[in-house]
Amino acid sequence: MTICERGTGGKILCIRLSGLGDVVHALNSLSLLRLERPDAHITWLVEDRFSGLLRRHPHIDELITVPRKVWGAMLKNPLRWYTLGSELKELGGFLREQEFDISLDFQSSLKSAWLVAAAGAPVRAGLGGGVSREFNRLVQNHLVEAPRGGVHRIERDLALLAPLGIATRYADPVLPACEAEAESVDATLAGRSGGGPLVVIHPGTSKFAAFKRWMPHRYARVADRLVAEHGADVVVTCGPDDVALAEQVVALMNRKGILAQPTEGVRHLVCLLRRADLFIGSDTGPMHIASALRVPVVALFGPKDPVQTGPYCSRSIVVNGRAPCRPCTRRRCSHVRCMTSITVEKVLQAALDLLGGGGERRATEGPVRAPFTYRFTLGKWRGRMATAYSVPELYKRLCDPDGMVEGVEARPIARTRDRVVVSLAVAVGGMTQPLVAARHHPAVRFPDVVLDLVLKSRARNSWDCAAGLELRRAPVPFHVCHMAKGRGWRKEQLLLTEGRPGACTLREWLASGDGPDRRGGSEEERKGLIRKLARAVRSFHAAGYWHTDLRDANVLIRPSANVADSELRVSGLGRARRLRCLPPMLREMLYGLDLARFALSFQSPPSGLDRVRFLRAYCEGMKEPLHRGVLRHVVGACLRRHLKRQG
């Protein structure tokens, strides 16, 4: 099955063996897969200790469990290695007999690689780059490139569906119903006073993650305040390994608390959390279950990065510890300063805000515009596609690049000797999306040929810089696809960028008379626009990139009724450069050259007061006074030199 062929049916093998939070994260991808492939036969491979979460799942047709504990015991005993080998061979043969069409490896490690190889599906999709571990990528034939950090695990799992032609977009996770556990949960909640919100506190973690635990007496103080100020019923939950910790929290409470029985299985915990109004706990599997159930979550994060593993599906507030070494990837720590620095007052305030309807939900409807890409080949063209646009309809359009750029739907924007830029509307996933297509012809002039050989071509460099800047949350246009045909400096390229309806360049907007100098425009609007423009440029530089051609024609603006609320994006990334190894002072000098060029690019030069306002807003938050001085010196010297030439 290729990217442009069958859109439904087939046999799909999903592999996510462990741990609890990671299995919960993969449920969003399962929902999206079932939504886009309603007739497919979906099989899931999981370790036996987490199988209860997926048993009788409405989106799974067959569940295969791996007896990890039994196999682990066999591995430690050389006398049982022959039996272990026989069982592994039997499982591999069973997977091969199923004749899967597709395998999706959410695990991306050695223990899932052999399962992928054993199944031998024609389409084997996995994660590439720095995400894949232990040579897992060697068994895959369709790789989705994802950054190691800066994105959530749920988003990364959603992107893995791109080789099936499924665009990366959010889908609500589904957890199976648990009627059998309802009686046990009713018995636990029989002691409720009633009337107030039900708050679930889970103080424990797994044994190897004990350094992520918060102190029991602080949990007790938060619980007491919630009971006293909100009339809350506090239930303290625990697993089989942290019963003593939960008992300690309840014993330290001055108010009445409910100690839940140790969860007999994951489904019992799911049934209990369905009834909760608030969850408080560390970075654990139960926290991710609560978020998947749309329960408001107060998440206590010490060593780990909440950007990658924080609550995603529900309203939440993350309380971070204060330590210079966080976030880290260590498995143990002697001082756990990142957890001890979390105060009772911060956790209590977060809980009260959530009970009052506050908090923020990270999940958003629609495409997930993150720097996930998927390589593809269409005839002589090779390229990368953003997974948010990876749908068969767009691939079929890309089979005819000439028709896209020169067809009747294309509206010309710019044309030079080596580049054609057009705007067109393309149907993507059932919706019409505006795209900007730039066709780059092979370089002809000698300087351009040398630049393409020594550095990168403008199209490829723009693609790479956009991916890095998107990861660092800098406001730049979102790049959709980059294609190339040919080799070396004779390469022909096509770059697709997401269009912004109503957007124009800053130069065009100012020349139209709708800018802050229009009749009736207020001074406050002018100041607000200057601040917003300065912050957009500063975020570009703070990401470590030097534009080299920052002008008013390379800043896109989508005007709003209030000028200060207009959307600004830095464009023209063809010759931008990431400054990795330069010392900070030299970087600030180059940024100063950018700012000077930007100030001199306006057809009607800004006043001296506007320049001062822009530079002040740009320097806000810079920690080193010396760097601010270097920046101002460079900008001032460039402007004085320009004025001297003009004079």
Secondary structure, 3 states (H helix, E strand, C coil): CCCCCCCCCCEEEEECCCCHHHHHHHHHHHHHHHHHCCCCEEEEEEEHHHHHHHCCCCCCCEEEEECHHHHHHHHHCHHHHHHHHHHHHHHHHHHHHCCCCEEEECCCCHHHHHHHHHHCCCEEEEECCCCCCCCHHHHCCEEEECCCCCCCHHHHHHHCCHHHCCCCECCCCCCCCCHHHHHHHHHHHHHCCCCCCEEEEECCCCHHHHHHCCCHHHHHHHHHHHHHHHCCEEEECCCCCCHHHHHHHHHHCCCCCEECCCCCCHHHHHHHHCCCCEEEEECCHHHHHHHHCCCCEEEEECCCCHHHHCCCCCCEEEEECCCCCCCCCCCCCCCCHHHHCCCHHHHHHHHHHHHCCCCECCCCCCECCCCCEEEEEECCEEEEEEHHHCCHHHHHHHCCHHHHHHCCCCEEEEECCCEEEEEEEEEECCEEEEEEEEEECCCCCHHHHHHHHHCCCHHHHHHHHHHHHHHCCCCCCCEEEEEEECCHHHCEEEEEEECCCCCEEHHHHHHCCCCCCCCCCCHHHHHHHHHHHHHHHHHHHHCCEECCCCCHHHEEEECCCCHHHCEEEECCCCCCEECCCCCHHHHHHHHHHHHHHHHHCCCCCCCHHHHHHHHHHHHCCCCCHHHHHHHHHHHHHHHHHHHHHHC
